[in-house]
């Protein structure tokens, strides 16, 4: 259609004054400079050289006479034909404007691949992150993200290998589409079949004021203060904001492998208006509290491990859980009630009001005595919590490395990094053990 209109326009005389009026009209209706640029290009195409004028004369002289005298009607016909290119260009500009609007709405609704409009540069199976930190997509999935279960990971670069392996394990057992959201400093490498949305961690931290949830007042041994102020630990309190149209999501730690279907799990839990999360419970005092914290929250006798949990985002928003967490965090700066980072204030804010998942959805690998075929069939989430991570090729201890290597690849670190990292997490792990065992930890 546009090709024919443009071709017809080339053989008609053009009034330059009218053409500029048309440009002004298009600018007013379209509201963008791009429409004016298209008109400028059209004007240039219609004013090539003297040969063009000869074709115009030839074309105009061939117009039929519609009456015997013909002169007056011929002049009317020529006048109306000279206005045709102006109408053509206006119609073409409006057609293009409507097409752009329709494409934009289609992309928003998920009916065309969003990667077309993401602003990133495609490389292989992925998309490079945009400079403003907005969502970019690495995808080969055919399903729309709007129908997917949404899974959130966040980490520093040290744990990239763990996140990659965990995502692969989720995909391997998922019965439906899964949209992964990774918040970090560096995008993940392309993962075949994965729909991965990357957000820059530092930008998210600033936008959602994650510093309000941090614990900068307590200095933990062996440099562990960094964990109390690492934005990756506090992203969980902004999920309801950066997934505003979603009703449910799943948080998964980097040091995990998933051995069951998260799609089926998410669809089967948190279908009421009360509970905000579903997690594996553990009994005993809350982990990471001071003596003052133990006194204040002695009534909470059962809590959860936050390495894996499902979230009802509608209930989270309705109950203002993030605001309650923030209040606890600010209280902790006045009177020290907990020593750790994100889990104590979250556990205090939620209390015992959470849906209990089966114990197989959070199994600590350091507590497992033997792995059998039956154990693998029954275990849904393997958690390498503690100081020794399976992707660390130089770790002093390795727990069931062969299981993790099905999805991951180890990386090397310097001797100094090994010593520093293991001491940090060993202290944290010992704190957890001293504050009570997970009620449902399994040794098989």
Residue, then its C-alpha position, 0 to 999 in steps of 0.5 A: x500500500x505504501x509503495x503504491x502511494x509513494x509511486x503515485x506521489x512521484x508523478x504529481x506536482x507538489x506545493x511546497x507551502x502545503x507540504x510544510x503545513x502537512x508536516x506541522x499537522x503530522x507533528x501535532x497529531x503524532x507528537x514525535x520528531x520521527x514523523x517529521x523526519x519521515x516527511x522530510x525524506x518524502x519531500x527529498x524523494x519528490x524533488x530529485x531533479x529536472x527529469x522529474x519535472x518532465x515526467x510531471x508534465x508528461x503525466x499531467x498532459x495525459x489526463x483525460x478530458x471529461x467534457x466537450x469544452x474540457x478546459x474548466x473541468x481539466x483544470x479542476x481535475x489537475x488541481x485535485x490531482x495535485x492535492x493527492x500526494x499531500x493526502x497520500x503523505x498524511x495518510x501514510x504518516x498516520x498509518x505508520x503512527x498507528x502501526x507503531x502504537x499497535x506494535x508497542x501494545x502487542x509487545x506489552x501484552x506478550x503477543x510478540x517477543x519483547x526482545x525486539x523492543x528491549x534496546x539490547x544487542x542480541x548475542x547468540x542466545x542472549x541479550x546484553x544488559x541495557x545501560x539504564x538497568x531495565x529488564x533485558x531478556x535472554x530467551x529461547x522460550x516460546x511461551x509468554x512470560x505473562x503465563x509463567x511462574x516467576x523465580x527470583x535470584x540475586x547474588x554477587x559475581x562470586x556466586x554466578x556459577x551457582x545461580x546458573x546451575x540452579x536455573x538449569x535444574x529448575x528448567x529440567x523439572x518444570x512442567x510449564x513456562x518459567x521466567x527467571x529474574x536475576x539481579x546482580x552486577x554481571x548478566x548470566x551467560x546465555x542458558x539454552x531454553x531459559x527466559x532470564x530477565x536481568x536487572x542491575x543490582x546497584x540500580x535496584x538498590x538505589x531505586x528501592x532504597x534497600x539500605x533501609x533494610x540493612x544491618x550496618x550496626x553489627x560488625x561480624x567476625x572475619x569480615x562478615x559485616x559485608x554480608x549484612x550490607x550486601x544488596x543481594x541479600x535484601x532484594x527479596x524485600x523489593x520483589x513486590x515492587x519490581x514485579x508489580x503485575x505478578x501475584x506469586x513468585x519464588x525466591x531461590x538461593x544461589x547454592x541450591x539445586x531443584x529436583x522437583x517441579x516448581x510450577x506445580x508447587x507454586x500453583x498448589x500453595x498460597x491460595x488464600x488471603x492470609x499467608x504471605x510465604x510458603x517455606x520449610x519450617x524449623x522450630x526453636x528460637x529465631x536464628x541470629x538474634x541477640x539476647x535482647x532479641x530472644x527476650x522480645x520475640x520469645x513467643x515465636x517458636x517456629x520459623x523458616x529457612x529463607x533459602x527457598x520460599x514461595x511468595x503471595x505478592x498480593x498478600x505481601x502488598x496488602x499486609x505491608x510486609x516490607x514496611x514491617x521489615x523496615x521497621x524492625x531493621x530501623x529498630x535494630x539500629x537503636x537497640x541491637x536485637x539481631x546480628x545477621x542480615x535479611x532473615x531475622x527481620x523477615x522472620x520477625x515481621x512474618x512470625x508464625x503466619x506462613x504456609x508450611x512446605x514439605x521438608x523435602x523442599x529444603x534439605x541441607x546437604x551438609x546434614x545428609x549422611x548418604x544419598x540413595x536412589x530413593x532419597x533422590x526421588x524424594x528430595x525436591x531441593x538440595x541446599x549447600x548452605x554453609x561455608x563450602x560451596x560446590x562451585x568452589x574448586x578449592x573448597x576444603x570440603x565438598x558435599x556430594x559434588x557429583x550431584x551438583x556437577x550434573x548442572x554446574x561447572x566449578x571455578x577457581x579462586x585464590x588461596x586468600x579468597x578461599x580462606x576469607x570466604x570460608x571463615x565468613x560463612x563457617x561462622x554464619x553456619x555455626x551461628x545457625x546451628x547454635x540457634x537451633x536445628x531445622x526441625x525437618x532436616x533429613x539425614x538418610 
